[in-house]
Structures are given as structure tokens and as C-alpha cells.
Amino acid sequence: TTIAKSREVAQLPPYSNQAILIGEARESKVALELLNKIKFEAQQHSNWPKDVKVYDVVPRLMAKVAGKERLQILLEAEQRPQLQTALEIILDLSEGYKKKSRSVRLTIERDPVTF
């Protein structure tokens, strides 16, 4: 189909290995701080795969939904196992922050359809 061809040309899933970490909070500042902490700590982790690209925190396409500000970090890897390792590290860090920062809802979306 035309959509599949355009995704292949743009190197979007399923033609690439990507994931998004999404943070939602009433105030974007709170989500931004938490996402940046997780990004920094994940990349400092001893098992962090070197070939995983982690982009800056940016607003979601629909930045505000139901009174909550939504931000995201895009992760990209050449190989799926590298992305999986990165996501496991991020998931562990996220679990630790869940108890400390209940005001931010974190979600991981693998092979996103939209950004």
C-alpha cells in the first residue's frame, strides 16, 4: 500500500526499531523534569546499549489531553535486542520513580504509529 511504502521510505516502524517514553502531568515542567532524569540515568547505566539513539524531550503531537500536558522521548536502535535492553533499563528506572512522583503518568509505546 501507499502508507506502507511511505513508512518504509521514512524508516518508520515496522521498518525500524523505535519506542516512545511518554510522560503526562498537569504541568509540563513536572513531566519534563522526570523524563530528563530518566533519560540521563538510563544513558549512564552500565548495560546501556551504545547504539541506541535517545532524542530530546519534546511535546506530543496532541500536547494537551484531558487537562494533562504530554511530552515524549523517542528511542531508536539498529537492532531490536538493543532497543529491548534499553526499554528494560527505562522500565526499571520508571518503576522506581512511580512511587516518588505520582503526579506523572509514564507510558512506553513500542513501534509507534504516530509521534
C-alpha positions as CSV (number, residue, x, y, z in Angstrom):
1,T,0.0,0.0,0.0
2,T,1.0,3.6,-0.3
3,I,1.1,4.0,3.5
4,A,3.5,1.0,3.9
5,K,5.8,2.4,1.2
6,S,5.9,5.8,2.7
7,R,6.7,4.3,6.2
8,E,9.5,2.2,4.6
9,V,11.0,5.3,2.9
10,A,10.8,7.3,6.1
11,Q,12.3,4.3,8.1
12,L,9.3,4.3,10.5
13,P,8.1,1.1,12.2
14,P,7.9,-1.7,11.2
15,Y,10.9,-0.8,9.0
16,S,12.9,0.5,12.0
17,N,13.1,-0.2,15.7
18,Q,11.6,2.6,17.7
19,A,9.9,3.3,21.0
20,I,8.5,6.3,22.8
21,L,8.5,7.1,26.5
22,I,5.6,9.3,27.3
23,G,5.1,11.4,30.4
24,E,1.8,13.0,31.3
25,A,1.2,15.6,34.1
26,R,-0.9,18.6,34.9
27,E,2.2,20.7,34.5
28,S,4.6,20.1,31.6
29,K,7.5,21.2,33.8
30,V,7.0,18.2,36.1
31,A,6.8,15.7,33.2
32,L,9.9,17.4,31.6
33,E,12.0,17.1,34.7
34,L,11.1,13.4,35.2
35,L,11.7,12.4,31.6
36,N,15.0,14.2,31.6
37,K,16.1,12.4,34.8
38,I,15.1,9.0,33.4
39,K,16.9,9.8,30.1
40,F,20.1,10.9,31.9
41,E,20.1,7.9,34.3
42,A,19.3,5.4,31.6
43,Q,22.2,6.5,29.5
44,Q,24.6,6.3,32.5
45,H,23.5,2.7,33.2
46,S,26.4,0.2,32.8
47,N,24.3,-2.0,30.5
48,W,23.0,0.8,28.3
49,P,23.4,-0.3,24.6
50,K,25.7,2.2,22.9
51,D,23.9,2.1,19.5
52,V,20.5,3.2,20.9
53,K,19.7,6.9,20.0
54,V,17.8,8.8,22.6
55,Y,16.3,12.1,21.4
56,D,15.4,15.2,23.5
57,V,12.1,15.5,25.3
58,V,9.5,17.1,23.0
59,P,5.7,17.7,23.3
60,R,3.5,15.0,21.8
61,L,1.6,15.8,18.6
62,M,-1.5,16.3,20.8
63,A,0.3,18.1,23.6
64,K,-2.7,18.5,25.9
65,V,-5.4,15.9,26.5
66,A,-8.0,16.0,29.3
67,G,-6.1,18.7,31.1
68,K,-2.8,16.9,31.1
69,E,0.4,18.0,29.3
70,R,2.0,15.2,27.3
71,L,5.7,15.0,26.4
72,Q,7.8,12.3,24.9
73,I,11.3,10.9,24.3
74,L,12.0,8.9,21.1
75,L,14.3,5.9,21.2
76,E,15.8,4.3,18.1
77,A,18.0,1.3,17.6
78,E,19.5,-0.5,14.7
79,Q,18.7,-3.9,16.2
80,R,15.6,-4.9,18.2
81,P,17.5,-6.6,21.0
82,Q,19.3,-3.3,21.7
83,L,16.0,-1.5,21.9
84,Q,14.7,-4.2,24.2
85,T,17.7,-3.8,26.6
86,A,17.2,0.0,26.7
87,L,13.5,-0.3,27.4
88,E,14.1,-2.8,30.2
89,I,16.5,-0.2,31.8
90,I,14.0,2.6,31.4
91,L,11.2,0.4,32.8
92,D,13.3,-0.3,35.9
93,L,14.0,3.4,36.4
94,S,10.4,4.3,35.8
95,E,9.2,1.8,38.4
96,G,11.5,3.5,40.9
97,Y,10.1,6.9,40.1
98,K,6.5,5.8,40.2
99,K,6.5,5.8,44.0
100,K,8.3,9.1,44.3
101,S,6.4,11.0,41.6
102,R,2.8,10.0,41.4
103,S,1.9,13.2,39.6
104,V,3.4,11.9,36.3
105,R,2.0,9.0,34.4
106,L,4.6,7.2,32.3
107,T,3.9,5.0,29.3
108,I,6.1,3.2,26.9
109,E,4.9,2.8,23.3
110,R,6.8,0.3,21.2
111,D,6.8,0.7,17.4
112,P,4.6,3.8,17.5
113,V,2.2,4.5,14.7
114,T,2.3,8.3,15.3
115,F,4.6,10.6,17.1
